[in-house]
Amino acid sequence: MSGSRRVYDHLVLSPEPQPILTPLTEAAVFLVLTVEEGSDGEVRDLIADVSALTRSVGFRVPGGELTCVVGVGSAIWDRLFGSPRPAHLHEFRPLKGAEHTAVATPGDLLFHIRAHQLDLCFELGFQLMDRLQGHARVVDEVHGFKFFEERDLLGFVDGTENPNGRAAFDVVVISDEDPEFAGGSYVVVQKYLHDLQAWDALTVEEQEQAIGRTKLADIELADDVKPSNSHVALNTIIDENGVQQQIVRRNMPFGRLGAGEFGTYYIAYASRPDVIEAMLTNMFIGNPPGNHDRILDFSTAVTGNVFFVPNSDFLDDPPSPDLDRSKESPPVSEPEEADASLGIGSLKGAQA
């Protein structure tokens, strides 16, 4: 697919992004892996074959719209591809609030597989893992499903504020701000486990106050009644010019009935990770500090990763780490525990 192009809203793009902006499907598989020492070459070869494997599996069900997005973590980037690095790639920064913590967990690779049928997702995941046997280890696996009208297991519609069309493209795809990696994106993933018994013990009105939207009609509550610790209020980020900053979420519910495990797989794409990190800071640290997201009293984050999503040309023909493509590589960002500011400068949370 080197030199390939795709049309988004009448725009011809090159390099071509990975299929980040395809609509939500009925099924998804999320795989986070760590790479074994000495297996970098095999992993790089597999990455170059992902698009071909996706076409081969997807060809069996033409209307299934099978896609796979590949993300690469900070710790493995230099081993796989050398320098330069994407400008804002770093490890997930844990957030420790007064009551809740966003944890950082291991993860070198992300495979975000989507289709209208779970069998397509499963088969592609099987083929990927067959190739990586002995070279990478799955540290988290989630099979997601569409829940009625795109609701989560808490009963509320998820992703209502996602931008569409050109607006979505501008939000998630890197342009000339990092020309070496134009067409790429960043993705943050977290697995949240819900205490549904405690949540269901709330009245509908109490649930709506926690979320900041009505449950049935999915209408945002008015500012004068929406609590400042509601999920909507703390995820509204306004820049210094008064413009709301957005991301694209592709969250999916998941569950295991026998284990009593129910949750939401949070997956957010953006052209820079700092907007996502600002939202998470508001949620866990609070805005102001201590005013944490009410939803965290019922939903616990058990994983946390940041990945870079290269453009399709890079993915199909990944560079060797032996070839230094820059005279001076930027320093590798070390993991650190973030404070309330998280170094995001002019971004701030809107108060309800």
TORKOL-4160 file (C-alpha; in steps of 0.2 Angstrom, whole numbers, padded with zeros to 4 digits, m for minus):
352
<pt num="1" X="0000" Y="0000" Z="0000"/>
<pt num="2" X="0015" Y="0012" Z="m0001"/>
<pt num="3" X="0010" Y="0028" Z="m0009"/>
<pt num="4" X="m0009" Y="0023" Z="m0007"/>
<pt num="5" X="m0022" Y="0036" Z="m0004"/>
<pt num="6" X="m0039" Y="0038" Z="0003"/>
<pt num="7" X="m0053" Y="0050" Z="0001"/>
<pt num="8" X="m0061" Y="0058" Z="0017"/>
<pt num="9" X="m0075" Y="0070" Z="0013"/>
<pt num="10" X="m0069" Y="0074" Z="m0004"/>
<pt num="11" X="m0051" Y="0076" Z="0002"/>
<pt num="12" X="m0037" Y="0066" Z="m0006"/>
<pt num="13" X="m0025" Y="0062" Z="0007"/>
<pt num="14" X="m0007" Y="0056" Z="0006"/>
<pt num="15" X="0000" Y="0048" Z="0017"/>
<pt num="16" X="m0015" Y="0039" Z="0021"/>
<pt num="17" X="m0021" Y="0037" Z="0039"/>
<pt num="18" X="m0025" Y="0020" Z="0047"/>
<pt num="19" X="m0044" Y="0017" Z="0047"/>
<pt num="20" X="m0046" Y="0027" Z="0064"/>
<pt num="21" X="m0062" Y="0036" Z="0058"/>
<pt num="22" X="m0072" Y="0021" Z="0052"/>
<pt num="23" X="m0089" Y="0021" Z="0061"/>
<pt num="24" X="m0093" Y="0011" Z="0076"/>
<pt num="25" X="m0097" Y="m0008" Z="0072"/>
<pt num="26" X="m0106" Y="m0021" Z="0081"/>
<pt num="27" X="m0090" Y="m0030" Z="0087"/>
<pt num="28" X="m0072" Y="m0026" Z="0092"/>
<pt num="29" X="m0057" Y="m0035" Z="0099"/>
<pt num="30" X="m0044" Y="m0025" Z="0108"/>
<pt num="31" X="m0027" Y="m0033" Z="0111"/>
<pt num="32" X="m0012" Y="m0025" Z="0120"/>
<pt num="33" X="0004" Y="m0035" Z="0119"/>
<pt num="34" X="0022" Y="m0034" Z="0126"/>
<pt num="35" X="0036" Y="m0039" Z="0114"/>
<pt num="36" X="0049" Y="m0052" Z="0119"/>
<pt num="37" X="0068" Y="m0047" Z="0119"/>
<pt num="38" X="0076" Y="m0052" Z="0103"/>
<pt num="39" X="0059" Y="m0052" Z="0093"/>
<pt num="40" X="0060" Y="m0035" Z="0086"/>
<pt num="41" X="0063" Y="m0041" Z="0068"/>
<pt num="42" X="0048" Y="m0053" Z="0068"/>
<pt num="43" X="0037" Y="m0040" Z="0076"/>
<pt num="44" X="0042" Y="m0027" Z="0063"/>
<pt num="45" X="0039" Y="m0040" Z="0049"/>
<pt num="46" X="0021" Y="m0044" Z="0056"/>
<pt num="47" X="0017" Y="m0025" Z="0057"/>
<pt num="48" X="0021" Y="m0024" Z="0038"/>
<pt num="49" X="0009" Y="m0038" Z="0035"/>
<pt num="50" X="m0006" Y="m0032" Z="0045"/>
<pt num="51" X="m0015" Y="m0023" Z="0031"/>
<pt num="52" X="m0013" Y="m0039" Z="0019"/>
<pt num="53" X="m0019" Y="m0050" Z="0033"/>
<pt num="54" X="m0034" Y="m0039" Z="0036"/>
<pt num="55" X="m0038" Y="m0039" Z="0017"/>
<pt num="56" X="m0037" Y="m0058" Z="0017"/>
<pt num="57" X="m0048" Y="m0061" Z="0032"/>
<pt num="58" X="m0060" Y="m0047" Z="0027"/>
<pt num="59" X="m0062" Y="m0054" Z="0009"/>
<pt num="60" X="m0072" Y="m0069" Z="0016"/>
<pt num="61" X="m0086" Y="m0057" Z="0022"/>
<pt num="62" X="m0086" Y="m0042" Z="0010"/>
<pt num="63" X="m0099" Y="m0032" Z="0020"/>
<pt num="64" X="m0091" Y="m0035" Z="0036"/>
<pt num="65" X="m0080" Y="m0020" Z="0035"/>
<pt num="66" X="m0065" Y="m0028" Z="0045"/>
<pt num="67" X="m0052" Y="m0015" Z="0050"/>
<pt num="68" X="m0037" Y="m0016" Z="0061"/>
<pt num="69" X="m0028" Y="m0001" Z="0069"/>
<pt num="70" X="m0010" Y="m0004" Z="0075"/>
<pt num="71" X="m0003" Y="0007" Z="0089"/>
<pt num="72" X="0015" Y="0007" Z="0095"/>
<pt num="73" X="0021" Y="0011" Z="0113"/>
<pt num="74" X="0035" Y="0022" Z="0118"/>
<pt num="75" X="0046" Y="0009" Z="0126"/>
<pt num="76" X="0047" Y="m0001" Z="0110"/>
<pt num="77" X="0048" Y="0013" Z="0097"/>
<pt num="78" X="0067" Y="0015" Z="0096"/>
<pt num="79" X="0069" Y="m0004" Z="0096"/>
<pt num="80" X="0058" Y="m0006" Z="0081"/>
<pt num="81" X="0060" Y="0009" Z="0071"/>
<pt num="82" X="0075" Y="0019" Z="0077"/>
<pt num="83" X="0074" Y="0038" Z="0076"/>
<pt num="84" X="0066" Y="0050" Z="0074"/>
<pt num="85" X="0052" Y="0047" Z="0086"/>
<pt num="86" X="0034" Y="0055" Z="0085"/>
<pt num="87" X="0035" Y="0072" Z="0094"/>
<pt num="88" X="0023" Y="0068" Z="0108"/>
<pt num="89" X="0025" Y="0049" Z="0111"/>
<pt num="90" X="0028" Y="0045" Z="0129"/>
<pt num="91" X="0023" Y="0032" Z="0142"/>
<pt num="92" X="0006" Y="0033" Z="0150"/>
<pt num="93" X="0007" Y="0045" Z="0165"/>
<pt num="94" X="m0002" Y="0038" Z="0181"/>
<pt num="95" X="m0013" Y="0050" Z="0189"/>
<pt num="96" X="m0016" Y="0049" Z="0208"/>
<pt num="97" X="m0030" Y="0059" Z="0215"/>
<pt num="98" X="m0036" Y="0060" Z="0232"/>
<pt num="99" X="m0048" Y="0045" Z="0230"/>
<pt num="100" X="m0045" Y="0037" Z="0213"/>
<pt num="101" X="m0030" Y="0032" Z="0202"/>
<pt num="102" X="m0027" Y="0031" Z="0184"/>
<pt num="103" X="m0014" Y="0017" Z="0183"/>
<pt num="104" X="m0001" Y="0014" Z="0170"/>
<pt num="105" X="0001" Y="m0004" Z="0164"/>
<pt num="106" X="0013" Y="m0013" Z="0152"/>
<pt num="107" X="0010" Y="m0012" Z="0133"/>
<pt num="108" X="0021" Y="m0011" Z="0117"/>
<pt num="109" X="0008" Y="m0014" Z="0104"/>
<pt num="110" X="m0011" Y="m0011" Z="0102"/>
<pt num="111" X="m0022" Y="m0020" Z="0089"/>
<pt num="112" X="m0039" Y="m0012" Z="0088"/>
<pt num="113" X="m0049" Y="m0024" Z="0077"/>
<pt num="114" X="m0067" Y="m0019" Z="0072"/>
<pt num="115" X="m0080" Y="m0027" Z="0061"/>
<pt num="116" X="m0099" Y="m0030" Z="0060"/>
<pt num="117" X="m0096" Y="m0048" Z="0065"/>
<pt num="118" X="m0086" Y="m0055" Z="0079"/>
<pt num="119" X="m0080" Y="m0070" Z="0069"/>
<pt num="120" X="m0070" Y="m0058" Z="0058"/>
<pt num="121" X="m0062" Y="m0049" Z="0073"/>
<pt num="122" X="m0058" Y="m0066" Z="0081"/>
<pt num="123" X="m0051" Y="m0073" Z="0065"/>
<pt num="124" X="m0039" Y="m0058" Z="0062"/>
<pt num="125" X="m0034" Y="m0058" Z="0080"/>
<pt num="126" X="m0030" Y="m0077" Z="0078"/>
<pt num="127" X="m0019" Y="m0074" Z="0063"/>
<pt num="128" X="m0010" Y="m0060" Z="0071"/>
<pt num="129" X="m0006" Y="m0070" Z="0087"/>
<pt num="130" X="m0001" Y="m0085" Z="0077"/>
<pt num="131" X="0012" Y="m0075" Z="0068"/>
<pt num="132" X="0018" Y="m0067" Z="0085"/>
<pt num="133" X="0018" Y="m0084" Z="0094"/>
<pt num="134" X="0034" Y="m0084" Z="0105"/>
<pt num="135" X="0038" Y="m0066" Z="0100"/>
<pt num="136" X="0025" Y="m0056" Z="0109"/>
<pt num="137" X="0013" Y="m0059" Z="0124"/>
<pt num="138" X="m0005" Y="m0053" Z="0126"/>
<pt num="139" X="m0006" Y="m0043" Z="0143"/>
<pt num="140" X="m0024" Y="m0037" Z="0140"/>
<pt num="141" X="m0038" Y="m0044" Z="0129"/>
<pt num="142" X="m0055" Y="m0037" Z="0128"/>
<pt num="143" X="m0070" Y="m0042" Z="0116"/>
<pt num="144" X="m0082" Y="m0028" Z="0114"/>
<pt num="145" X="m0099" Y="m0027" Z="0108"/>
<pt num="146" X="m0112" Y="m0015" Z="0103"/>
<pt num="147" X="m0125" Y="m0013" Z="0117"/>
<pt num="148" X="m0142" Y="m0007" Z="0110"/>
<pt num="149" X="m0141" Y="0011" Z="0103"/>
<pt num="150" X="m0122" Y="0013" Z="0107"/>
<pt num="151" X="m0125" Y="0013" Z="0126"/>
<pt num="152" X="m0113" Y="0008" Z="0139"/>
<pt num="153" X="m0117" Y="m0005" Z="0152"/>
<pt num="154" X="m0121" Y="0010" Z="0164"/>
<pt num="155" X="m0136" Y="0013" Z="0152"/>
<pt num="156" X="m0130" Y="0029" Z="0144"/>
<pt num="157" X="m0126" Y="0033" Z="0126"/>
<pt num="158" X="m0107" Y="0034" Z="0124"/>
<pt num="159" X="m0098" Y="0045" Z="0112"/>
<pt num="160" X="m0112" Y="0058" Z="0109"/>
<pt num="161" X="m0099" Y="0072" Z="0107"/>
<pt num="162" X="m0088" Y="0064" Z="0094"/>
<pt num="163" X="m0085" Y="0076" Z="0080"/>
<pt num="164" X="m0089" Y="0070" Z="0062"/>
<pt num="165" X="m0083" Y="0072" Z="0045"/>
<pt num="166" X="m0069" Y="0085" Z="0042"/>
<pt num="167" X="m0070" Y="0090" Z="0060"/>
<pt num="168" X="m0066" Y="0072" Z="0066"/>
<pt num="169" X="m0051" Y="0071" Z="0054"/>
<pt num="170" X="m0044" Y="0088" Z="0060"/>
<pt num="171" X="m0045" Y="0082" Z="0078"/>
<pt num="172" X="m0036" Y="0065" Z="0076"/>
<pt num="173" X="m0024" Y="0066" Z="0061"/>
<pt num="174" X="m0007" Y="0074" Z="0062"/>
<pt num="175" X="m0003" Y="0087" Z="0049"/>
<pt num="176" X="0012" Y="0098" Z="0046"/>
<pt num="177" X="0015" Y="0100" Z="0065"/>
<pt num="178" X="0025" Y="0084" Z="0065"/>
<pt num="179" X="0028" Y="0082" Z="0046"/>
<pt num="180" X="0039" Y="0066" Z="0048"/>
<pt num="181" X="0023" Y="0058" Z="0055"/>
<pt num="182" X="0010" Y="0066" Z="0045"/>
<pt num="183" X="m0006" Y="0055" Z="0044"/>
<pt num="184" X="m0003" Y="0047" Z="0061"/>
<pt num="185" X="m0012" Y="0049" Z="0077"/>
<pt num="186" X="m0011" Y="0045" Z="0096"/>
<pt num="187" X="m0022" Y="0034" Z="0105"/>
<pt num="188" X="m0025" Y="0032" Z="0124"/>
<pt num="189" X="m0033" Y="0016" Z="0131"/>
<pt num="190" X="m0040" Y="0011" Z="0148"/>
<pt num="191" X="m0051" Y="m0003" Z="0154"/>
<pt num="192" X="m0064" Y="0002" Z="0166"/>
<pt num="193" X="m0073" Y="m0011" Z="0177"/>
<pt num="194" X="m0090" Y="m0005" Z="0184"/>
<pt num="195" X="m0099" Y="m0009" Z="0200"/>
<pt num="196" X="m0116" Y="m0011" Z="0192"/>
<pt num="197" X="m0124" Y="m0016" Z="0209"/>
<pt num="198" X="m0119" Y="0001" Z="0217"/>
<pt num="199" X="m0123" Y="0010" Z="0201"/>
<pt num="200" X="m0140" Y="0002" Z="0199"/>
<pt num="201" X="m0144" Y="0007" Z="0217"/>
<pt num="202" X="m0144" Y="0025" Z="0212"/>
<pt num="203" X="m0160" Y="0033" Z="0206"/>
<pt num="204" X="m0161" Y="0038" Z="0187"/>
<pt num="205" X="m0160" Y="0056" Z="0193"/>
<pt num="206" X="m0144" Y="0053" Z="0203"/>
<pt num="207" X="m0136" Y="0043" Z="0188"/>
<pt num="208" X="m0140" Y="0058" Z="0177"/>
<pt num="209" X="m0132" Y="0070" Z="0189"/>
<pt num="210" X="m0116" Y="0059" Z="0188"/>
<pt num="211" X="m0115" Y="0058" Z="0170"/>
<pt num="212" X="m0122" Y="0076" Z="0165"/>
<pt num="213" X="m0135" Y="0069" Z="0153"/>
<pt num="214" X="m0152" Y="0062" Z="0153"/>
<pt num="215" X="m0153" Y="0044" Z="0152"/>
<pt num="216" X="m0167" Y="0040" Z="0140"/>
<pt num="217" X="m0166" Y="0055" Z="0128"/>
<pt num="218" X="m0147" Y="0058" Z="0129"/>
<pt num="219" X="m0148" Y="0077" Z="0131"/>
<pt num="220" X="m0135" Y="0086" Z="0140"/>
<pt num="221" X="m0141" Y="0094" Z="0157"/>
<pt num="222" X="m0142" Y="0113" Z="0157"/>
<pt num="223" X="m0126" Y="0122" Z="0165"/>
<pt num="224" X="m0136" Y="0128" Z="0180"/>
<pt num="225" X="m0141" Y="0110" Z="0185"/>
<pt num="226" X="m0126" Y="0100" Z="0179"/>
<pt num="227" X="m0114" Y="0096" Z="0193"/>
<pt num="228" X="m0096" Y="0102" Z="0192"/>
<pt num="229" X="m0091" Y="0084" Z="0196"/>
<pt num="230" X="m0101" Y="0076" Z="0182"/>
<pt num="231" X="m0093" Y="0066" Z="0169"/>
<pt num="232" X="m0098" Y="0079" Z="0155"/>
<pt num="233" X="m0092" Y="0094" Z="0164"/>
<pt num="234" X="m0075" Y="0087" Z="0168"/>
<pt num="235" X="m0072" Y="0081" Z="0150"/>
<pt num="236" X="m0076" Y="0098" Z="0143"/>
<pt num="237" X="m0059" Y="0106" Z="0139"/>
<pt num="238" X="m0058" Y="0124" Z="0133"/>
<pt num="239" X="m0042" Y="0132" Z="0126"/>
<pt num="240" X="m0036" Y="0150" Z="0129"/>
<pt num="241" X="m0046" Y="0156" Z="0114"/>
<pt num="242" X="m0062" Y="0149" Z="0121"/>
<pt num="243" X="m0063" Y="0135" Z="0109"/>
<pt num="244" X="m0068" Y="0118" Z="0115"/>
<pt num="245" X="m0055" Y="0104" Z="0112"/>
<pt num="246" X="m0062" Y="0087" Z="0105"/>
<pt num="247" X="m0056" Y="0070" Z="0103"/>
<pt num="248" X="m0064" Y="0054" Z="0095"/>
<pt num="249" X="m0069" Y="0040" Z="0106"/>
<pt num="250" X="m0072" Y="0022" Z="0100"/>
<pt num="251" X="m0077" Y="0015" Z="0117"/>
<pt num="252" X="m0085" Y="m0002" Z="0118"/>
<pt num="253" X="m0094" Y="m0011" Z="0132"/>
<pt num="254" X="m0088" Y="m0029" Z="0137"/>
<pt num="255" X="m0092" Y="m0041" Z="0151"/>
<pt num="256" X="m0090" Y="m0059" Z="0157"/>
<pt num="257" X="m0106" Y="m0065" Z="0165"/>
<pt num="258" X="m0099" Y="m0079" Z="0176"/>
<pt num="259" X="m0085" Y="m0068" Z="0182"/>
<pt num="260" X="m0097" Y="m0054" Z="0186"/>
<pt num="261" X="m0085" Y="m0043" Z="0176"/>
<pt num="262" X="m0093" Y="m0028" Z="0167"/>
<pt num="263" X="m0085" Y="m0013" Z="0160"/>
<pt num="264" X="m0081" Y="0000" Z="0146"/>
<pt num="265" X="m0065" Y="m0001" Z="0135"/>
<pt num="266" X="m0060" Y="0017" Z="0134"/>
<pt num="267" X="m0051" Y="0021" Z="0118"/>
<pt num="268" X="m0048" Y="0039" Z="0112"/>
<pt num="269" X="m0039" Y="0046" Z="0097"/>
<pt num="270" X="m0032" Y="0063" Z="0095"/>
<pt num="271" X="m0018" Y="0072" Z="0085"/>
<pt num="272" X="m0010" Y="0076" Z="0102"/>
<pt num="273" X="m0012" Y="0066" Z="0118"/>
<pt num="274" X="m0012" Y="0081" Z="0129"/>
<pt num="275" X="m0031" Y="0085" Z="0126"/>
<pt num="276" X="m0035" Y="0067" Z="0132"/>
<pt num="277" X="m0023" Y="0069" Z="0146"/>
<pt num="278" X="m0031" Y="0085" Z="0152"/>
<pt num="279" X="m0048" Y="0076" Z="0152"/>
<pt num="280" X="m0041" Y="0062" Z="0163"/>
<pt num="281" X="m0033" Y="0074" Z="0174"/>
<pt num="282" X="m0049" Y="0083" Z="0177"/>
<pt num="283" X="m0057" Y="0066" Z="0180"/>
<pt num="284" X="m0044" Y="0059" Z="0193"/>
<pt num="285" X="m0036" Y="0074" Z="0200"/>
<pt num="286" X="m0052" Y="0085" Z="0199"/>
<pt num="287" X="m0055" Y="0102" Z="0193"/>
<pt num="288" X="m0052" Y="0110" Z="0205"/>
<pt num="289" X="m0041" Y="0097" Z="0213"/>
<pt num="290" X="m0052" Y="0086" Z="0224"/>
<pt num="291" X="m0068" Y="0088" Z="0213"/>
<pt num="292" X="m0065" Y="0071" Z="0204"/>
<pt num="293" X="m0077" Y="0063" Z="0192"/>
<pt num="294" X="m0092" Y="0056" Z="0200"/>
<pt num="295" X="m0092" Y="0041" Z="0188"/>
<pt num="296" X="m0076" Y="0035" Z="0196"/>
<pt num="297" X="m0085" Y="0031" Z="0212"/>
<pt num="298" X="m0093" Y="0017" Z="0202"/>
<pt num="299" X="m0080" Y="0013" Z="0188"/>
<pt num="300" X="m0062" Y="0008" Z="0191"/>
<pt num="301" X="m0048" Y="0010" Z="0178"/>
<pt num="302" X="m0037" Y="m0006" Z="0179"/>
<pt num="303" X="m0026" Y="m0002" Z="0163"/>
<pt num="304" X="m0018" Y="0013" Z="0155"/>
<pt num="305" X="m0008" Y="0015" Z="0139"/>
<pt num="306" X="m0003" Y="0028" Z="0126"/>
<pt num="307" X="0002" Y="0022" Z="0108"/>
<pt num="308" X="0007" Y="0031" Z="0092"/>
<pt num="309" X="m0003" Y="0026" Z="0077"/>
<pt num="310" X="0008" Y="0028" Z="0061"/>
<pt num="311" X="0001" Y="0031" Z="0044"/>
<pt num="312" X="m0003" Y="0017" Z="0033"/>
<pt num="313" X="0012" Y="0020" Z="0022"/>
<pt num="314" X="0024" Y="0019" Z="0037"/>
<pt num="315" X="0014" Y="0003" Z="0043"/>
<pt num="316" X="0016" Y="m0006" Z="0026"/>
<pt num="317" X="0035" Y="m0002" Z="0025"/>
<pt num="318" X="0041" Y="0001" Z="0042"/>
<pt num="319" X="0059" Y="0008" Z="0043"/>
<pt num="320" X="0073" Y="m0002" Z="0051"/>
<pt num="321" X="0081" Y="0005" Z="0067"/>
<pt num="322" X="0098" Y="0003" Z="0059"/>
<pt num="323" X="0093" Y="0018" Z="0048"/>
<pt num="324" X="0095" Y="0034" Z="0058"/>
<pt num="325" X="0082" Y="0046" Z="0049"/>
<pt num="326" X="0087" Y="0061" Z="0059"/>
<pt num="327" X="0103" Y="0070" Z="0064"/>
<pt num="328" X="0097" Y="0072" Z="0082"/>
<pt num="329" X="0084" Y="0062" Z="0090"/>
<pt num="330" X="0072" Y="0070" Z="0103"/>
<pt num="331" X="0074" Y="0063" Z="0121"/>
<pt num="332" X="0064" Y="0049" Z="0126"/>
<pt num="333" X="0050" Y="0054" Z="0139"/>
<pt num="334" X="0051" Y="0045" Z="0155"/>
<pt num="335" X="0036" Y="0039" Z="0164"/>
<pt num="336" X="0031" Y="0051" Z="0178"/>
<pt num="337" X="0016" Y="0053" Z="0190"/>
<pt num="338" X="0006" Y="0068" Z="0184"/>
<pt num="339" X="0000" Y="0082" Z="0194"/>
<pt num="340" X="m0015" Y="0093" Z="0191"/>
<pt num="341" X="m0007" Y="0103" Z="0178"/>
<pt num="342" X="0001" Y="0089" Z="0168"/>
<pt num="343" X="0010" Y="0102" Z="0158"/>
<pt num="344" X="m0004" Y="0105" Z="0146"/>
<pt num="345" X="m0002" Y="0124" Z="0147"/>
<pt num="346" X="m0017" Y="0134" Z="0140"/>
<pt num="347" X="m0029" Y="0119" Z="0141"/>
<pt num="348" X="m0041" Y="0120" Z="0155"/>
<pt num="349" X="m0057" Y="0112" Z="0161"/>
<pt num="350" X="m0074" Y="0120" Z="0159"/>
<pt num="351" X="m0083" Y="0123" Z="0175"/>
<pt num="352" X="m0102" Y="0118" Z="0175"/>
